[in-house]
Amino acid sequence: MTHIQKAGSFGLGDRTVKRLGYGAMQLAGPGVFGPPKDREMALTVLREAVFAGVDHIDTSDFYGPHVTNQLIREALRPYPDDLTIVTKIGARRGDDAAWIPAFTPEELTAQVHDNLRNLGLDALEVVNLRIIFGIHGPVEGSIEEQVTALAKLQEQGLVRHIGLSNATRTQIAEARRIVDIVCVQNHYNLVHRDDDRLIDELSAGGIAYVPFFPLGGFTPLQSATLSNVAARLDATPMQVALAWLLQRAPNILLIPGTSSVAHLRENLAAAELELPQDAVVELNGIAETAT
């Protein structure tokens, strides 16, 4: 079994989690909509992740919708004491699988209750506010009303910790004036490195940074340099990409997703891969070439 503790750990609110976790998004059907093609396999992947030592699972009730949360509840409840489930709110799904903003305080409150019900929890450990002023990346705009609504839910004991997703530095600063922010979940990987400065700022403040699409998302990372480094290290390109993120900064928490047990094990094995400095230099150059 892979020893994912070799990747280290970092604080997430008042918990400490291993830096290599699991993202449940791919357990839903195509386009993150509808039921999985193989329900039993989806349940097996979740159980295998926890068996391998994963103690941080990322999900949302708009995956499916409701599908991934219900799978998590069926596979893992009663939950291990050390398992931290992080969810996100801020959107809903249309009948045509569209992603629709659901950003009023009333909509956010309803989504928190949906997550509680479908996960079978009395309180949500971490809730990320997904900011969708822009679909393809962070866009400026005040989130005071939304963060205040989440802070009220926190006071009620329904939400323990609050994070942000798809956020700008200005929005993060605005939110932190209202409530403690324990994590930021933005698009970041070997090629997409807009948040380099932000990651270091958050690290200095003890705030976790959780890159989504760490392996490229719906368009997997492809690079001759990445493939060449992987071949030299007797690893897969995706393992190298994950290992690079783990070495990038100590506050980075990874949540690579998959609906395959074999792929899950491959991802978790990245915890045992230490990149030599010459490989890191080569990999750093990928972003420069891309731009």
N, C-alpha and C positions, 0 to 999 in steps of 0.2 A: 504494500500500500504506500502511496506517495506521502511523504512527510511534509505536509504543507506548512507546518510551523517553521520550516526553514526560511520561509518568506518573511518571517517576523510578524509583528502585530502593531496595532495603532488604536488610539482611543476613538470611540464613536459615541458621543454623549458621555454617560457615566459607565459605559461598557468598554471593554477592550476586545477587539476582534482580530482574527488572523487576516493578513493583508490580501490573501487570495480567497475570494468568496465565489458566489454563483448568482447569475442573473437569470430569472425565470421567464423572460419575455418569449423566448423561442419555444416554450412548451405549448403555447396556443397554436391555432391553425395558421395557414398561409396568410401573410400580411398581418400577423398578430391578431387574427380575427377567427372566431369560431373555435370548436373543439380540436384537440390534437388528432393527428392521423392515427396515432397509437397511444391510447390512454394508459395502458399498462406500462408501456415503456416510459412515458412521462413520469409516472409514479415511481418507477424504478430509478430513474435519473435523480430525482429528488432524494430518495433514500440513500442512494450510493454517494451523493455529495455529502450528506451529513455523516455517513459511515466513514468517509475519507477524512473527516475532520473539519469540513466547512461549517463555520458558525455565523456566517453573514449571507443572507439571501435577499436579493433585491427583486421587488415585484410591483404590481399595480393592479387595481381593480379594473382599469380600462384595458388591460391585456385580455382580450377575448371577446367582449368584456366578461369579467368575473371568472374566466376560465382558470387562469394561473393561481389565483388565490384559493379557489375551491380545490384545485389539485394539491396545493401545498397543505391545506387543512386535512385532506384525506390521507395524504402520504405521511405526514409528520406529526399530527396531533395525537396525543398530548406532546407538546413541543419540549425538546431538551431545554434545560434551564439556561444553557449557555448560548442558545440560538437567538440571534438578533435578526428580526425580519424588518426590512426597510421598504416602505411603500411610497407611492407618489400620487398626487392629486392635481387637478387643474384642467382636465380634459374629459370628454366622453366620446363614445363611438356612435356614428350614425349607422343606419341599417345597411348602408352601402360600404361599411368599414371605414368611412372617413373619420379623421381625427378632428373633433370639434371642441373649441375652447369652452370650458365650464369654470368660470373664474370669479363668479360673484361669491360673497361670503356664504350665502345660502347654498349655492351649489357645492362649495368646498366642504361645508358642514355635512351635507348629504353624502358626499364621497367618503368622508371619514367614517361615517356610519356604515356605508357599503363595505368598506375595507374591514371594519371590525366584524361585521356579520359573516362575510365570506371567508375570512381567515379564522373565525372562531376565537376572537380575542376580546378581552375587556378593555385593553388599552393598546395603542400602537406605539412601538418603541421609537421609531423615527419616521416622520412624514416629510417627504420632499415636496415642496411647492414647485410644480412644473410651470415655468413661465413661458407662455406661448404667444407673446406679441408678434413673434416671427417664427415661422415653421422651420426654417433652415439654419437657425442660429440665434444667439441672444440679440434682442433688440431693446433699446432703452425704453423705460416707462416706469412710472411709480408702482410699487407693489405694497405700499403702506396699508391699504385697506385689506388686502389678502393676508398679509403677515399678521396684522392685528386680529383678524378672525381666527387664525391658527393659534395665536397666543391665548385667546379666550378658551379654545378647546383644550389647550395645555393646562390652563387654570382649572378646568373641569375634570382633569385627570384622564381625558380620552386620548391625548397625545403626550408622550413623554419628552420627545426631542423634535426639533424642527431643522430641516435642511432646505436647500434650494437646488433647482435643476434648470439648466439653460439660462443661467444668470450672468449679468454683466458685473463688473467690479462696483459700479455705482449702486446697483440693486442690492448687492451683498452688503455694502456699507449701510444702505438705508434699512435693510432688514435687521442688521446687528444693533441698530439704535433702538429697536423695538423689543428684540428677544435674542437669546443666545442662538447662534447658528452652528450646528455641529458638523455639517458636511455640505459640500458643493458638488453637484453632479453635472458635468459638462462634457461636450464632445472633445476628446483628446486621444491622440495615438502618435505613433512614429511619424506620420505624415502631417497630421492636423495638430499644430502646436501653438495655436493662438494663445493658449492659457499658460505659457511658460512662466511669465512673471507672476500671474495670479497664484499658481501652485506654490511658488516659493513664499509669497506673502501669507498664504493660508498656513503653510507649514510652520512659519514663525509664530503664528497665533494658535497652533495646536488644533487646527481645523482639518478634518479629513477631506481629501479630494478624490472623487470617484469618477473616473473617466467612463462615459458610455461610448459605445462603438470602439473599444480598445483594440479590436482586430479589424476595424474597418466597417463594421455593421453589415448592411445588406450588400455592400460591395467589398469583399475581403481584400485586405492589403496585398498588393503585388509589387515586388521590387526585386530586381536582379541582385542588388546588394544584400537585401534581407535573405534571399535564397542562398547566396554564396556564404554568408556568415553562418547560416543554419547548417549547411553542409559541412563546414569546417568543424563545427561543434557537435556534430552528430545529433542534431535536434531538428525539429520541424520549424518552418518559418513562424508559425503562430506562437510556438513556445518561446522563440527568441523575442518576438514582439512583446509578449507578456513580461518576460524577464527584463527587457529594457525598461518597461514602465515601473517595475518593482525597484530597479536601481536608479530610476530618475529622481525620486524624492521619497523620503520615509513616510509621508502622510498620504501617499497614493494607496487606495484600496481598490482591488480589481474585482469585477463581477462579470467575467466572460460567461456567455450563455450558450447552451446547446441542448438539443433534444436527444443526444446520443451518449450512451455510457462510455463508449470508446473515446469519443471526442472530449468528454468530461475528464477522463483520466489523463488524456494528453494535455489538456489545459492545466490541470493541477500539478502535473510534473514540472511545469515551468518554475515552481517554487524551489526546485533543486538545481536549477541552471544558473550558474554564475558567469556573467559575461566578462571576458578579459577587457582591459582598457582599450586595446586596439580595435576590438569589435564595437565597443561603445562609440568610439570616434567615427567609425565607418557608418554606423547606424544613425548617428546624429546628422550625418551629411545627407540622409535621404530627404529630410524636410527642406533643406537648402536647394536640392535638385528639383524638388516638386514645385518650389516657388519660382 
